Amino acid sequence: MTAAERRQAGMTANAMDRFIDGIELAAAAFIGIVAIDIFVSVLLRYLFNASIPDSYDFGRLLLGILIFWGIAATSYRGGHITVDLVWAAAGPRGKRTIDIFATLVLLFVVTVQTAMLFDKVRSTRADHVLTYDLHLPTWPFFAVAWAGDVSAVILIAVRTYRLIFHLEKLSSEPIAKAVE
């Protein structure tokens, strides 16, 4: 349930729900930033035969940020693409057990990924990696991506907790209906 839906239903959002909404808003903002970067770059290239300095570096670094914040946004809602015939055939208790197991596996994988990405941030800063044209340090971009990954770990942990102890706090409506 989004913040707007909770307000319409007369429910107040707790701090965790506001945090979740903030992460989703950040992911949406990064989508907008990447779209604007691509649009302006193409417009300048084709209309004025000019380019933004370091547009390639900014594009790839912003895309990395977008990916990690997108992981954070989809991790809690369970809105990622899934195909699971066993889950579809299971009863409610079996589905919940599968969901808990899958979320725990996802939590482990994303936690390891977050640790490895932190090492990348640290090594990029230590190696003084710079962009090509403007010679800007790239480690802040990696740090923002890492923050998205940390957010994903937090949200997956919250999802796991709610799946186990407070199932009613997760959205009761499925993200996508099965195709019949």
N, C-alpha and C positions, 0 to 999 in steps of 0.2 A: 504494500500500500504506500503510495507516495504521500508526501507531506500535504499536498492539496486534498487528496482523498481523505486523509485523517481529519483535516480541518472540517471538511464537509460532513463527515460522520460524527463530528463533535468530540473527537479523540484528541488528546494532547500528545505531542511527540516528546519522548524522553531524549536524553542526551545522545544515546546510541543511534536512535532513528534520525536525529539531526545530523550526526556524523555521517551516517550512510547516505543521506540526501546530499550532504556537502561533497562527498566523494563522487557521487553521480554527476553533480553539477560541475566539478572539476574536470571529469572525463569529457563531458559535453563541451566545456570551454576549450579543451585541447583539440577536439574535433574541429571546432570553429577556427582555431588558430592555424591548424594544418591546412584547412580549406582556403583560408585567406592567403596564406603563403603560396600555395599552388596557384591560385587564381591570379594574384599580383605578378608572380613570376612569369606565368604564361602570357599575361597581358603585356608586360614590359617586353618580353622577348619577341612577340609577334607584331606588336604595334609600333614599338619604338626601337627595336633591335638593341635593347639594353637588358641588363640583369641586375638583380640585387646581389651585392657582394656576399659571398658564402651561401648563396641560396641553396646549393646542393647540400652543403654541410648542415644548414639549418633544417632543411627538409628531412634529411635522414635522422637527425637528432630529435626533431619534433615528432617524427613518426614513431621512434622508439619510445618516447614519452607517452604518446597516444596509446601504444600497445599495452604498456604496463598499467596505465590508468584505466584502460578498457577492461583489462583482466580484473582489476579491482571492482569496477562497476558491475560486471557480469557475475562475479564470484558469489556475491551475497544473494542476488535474485535467482540464480540458477537459470539465467536466460540464455546460456550458451547452447549451441547445437548439440543435441544428444540423440542417439539411436540405441535403444536398449530393449530388445524383445523380451528378455528375462524380466525386467522391471515392469513392462506392460502386462505381462502374464501373471505377475505376483499379486497377492492380496494386499490390503492396506498395511498390515504389519510387516510383510516382506518388503514392500516398497520403502517403508520407513527405514528398515534395516539396511537395505541397499543404499539408500540416500545417505545414511550416517557413515557407512563404510566408504562410499565414494567421496564424501566430503572430507573424511579423515585422510584419505590418500591424497586428495587435492591439497589439503593443508600441509601435509608433509612435503609434497613436491614444490609448492610455491614457497614454503619456508626455506628449503635448500636453494631454490632459485634466488631468493632474496639475499641470502648469505653470499652467494656467488656474485650477484650484481653489486653488493657492497664492496667486494674485493675489486671489482672492475672500476668502481668509483674511486677507490683508494689508489689503485695503480695508475689510473688515468691522471689523477691529480699529481701523483709523485713523478710521473714521466713528463709532465708539462705538455700534454697533447693539446695542440692549438688548431683552430680552423685555418683553412688555406689562405683566404684573402685578408681577413681582418685580424688574424692571429689572436682570436679570442680563446680562452681556455674552454675545453669541452666538458670538463668534469662537472660543472653545474648542471648541464643537461642530463648527464648520467645520474646525478644526485636527485633531480626531480623525478626521473624514471624510477629510481630506487624508492623514493617516497610513495609512488604509486604502488609498487610491489609490497611495501610495508603495509599500506592500506589494504591491499588484497589479503594479506595474512591476517590482519585484524578482522576483516569482514568474514573471512572463511571461518575463523575461530568463533565469531559471534553466531554465524549460521550453524556451525556444529553444535554449539551450546543450545541454541534455540531448537534445533532438530531433536536433541536429546531431552531437554527439560521443559521447553516452552514452545511447542509446535504451533500453538495458537498465535504466536507473535510473528510467524512467517506468513507471507501472503497466502490466503486460502484459495485464491484463484490460480489455476495453472497458467504458466506463461504461454504455452501453445497447446492447442487441443490435438489429440491424435487424429491422423487421417484415416477415415473409414472407407 
